[in-house]
Amino acid sequence: MNLPHQLPILFAQEILQKDEKHVKVRCVFPFSPSLGMLFEAAAQSSAAFGNSELKKGVVISVKNMILLEKTSKLECVVKLEVKAIFNNIQELFFEIYTEDESVKVAQGTITLMVEEI
């Protein structure tokens, strides 16, 4: 993944699975994640849909974001599903699980505007 983020804000670490409509990404946090950190991990994980071209993504909407379970785990798995694409606008549903995928921690929908640089 091609992300401009630096530690300690770089959460998305590794693409675990990928197809045209779904990605699964391993994320790591420096300390117990807040809802904002989980959301940022989901936004960063959306870069897994890209190719090697450098792109700029901006979150333009967040809806139905829910913290389902607090976690002190430093690793999680983010699952993203493409719900809609219109030109350079993407709507993605995300679910965040503990690293063993046994507990769903958060979920929601983000809308991104993605432009090539």
N, C-alpha and C positions, 0 to 999 in steps of 0.2 A: 504494500500500500504506500502510496506517495502522499505523505502528510507533512505539513510545515511545522507541526507541533514539536515542542521540546519537553523533556522531562522537567518537572513532574506532571505536566499537563498531557503528555502523550500516553493514552490509555490503550488504544487499539494496537495489538502486538502481532497477531498471526491470523491469517485466513484459514479456517478449518474446513469449510465447505463452501462451494460456490456454484450456482447455475444462473440462468438468465433472470430469474425472479426471486431467488433466495440467496442469502449469505449467512454464514455462521463465523463469528470472529472471537478469538480469545482476547480478553482485555485484562490488564493488570493495573491495580491502584497502589499508590504509596501508603495509604491508610484506609480505614473503613470508609466506603463510598457513601456520599450523600446522594439525594435524588438528583441534584444538579450534576454531579459527577457521572452518575449512571446515564443521564440524558446525553452528556457530552460524549461518553463512550459509544452510545448508539449513533450519534451524529458522525463521529470519527469512523465508525465501522462502515458507514455508507460508502466510504472511499473504496471498499472492496469491490463494488460494482464497476468501478472504472477500469480503464486499461492503463497503459503506461504513459499516456499523454497527461501533462500537467493541467489540472483543472482547479477552479476555485468554486467552492460550495458555500452557500449562505443559507442558514435556517430562516425560513420566512413564516413558519407556523408550527405550533405544537398543540396537539389536542388529546384529550382523554389520557393524559399521562398520570399514572397511578403508581405509588410505591406500595407494593403488595406485602413485602416482608423486609424488615431491616436485616442487614447482613454485616458481619464483621470480616467476611472473607475478602481477601485481597485480589482474587481472580474471579472472573465471571465469563460467561459465554453470552454474546449478543447475537440474537437471531433477527434478521431483517427480511421483510417480504415487500416486494414492489406491489403497490396497490394501483397506482396510476402514473402515467408519464404523459405530459403534454409539452412538446417542444423541450425547453430546458428546465421544466418544473417536474419534480418527482415527489410523489406521496408514498411514504414508507411506513409500514407497521413494524414496531419493534417489540421484542420480548427479551428480557434479561434474566438469566438463570445463574445459580451458583455454578462453580467450575465443573461439578459432576452432573449438572443439569437436573438435579433432583428437586430444587426449589425455585419457583418463579419469583423473582425479586421485584420486577417492575415491567410495565408495558405502556405503550402509547403509540401515537402517530406523529410523524414529523413530515413537514413539507420543506423541500430544499429547492433552491435555484442553483443550477450547476452551469458554469460557463468555462469554456476553454480559455487558458491564459495565452 
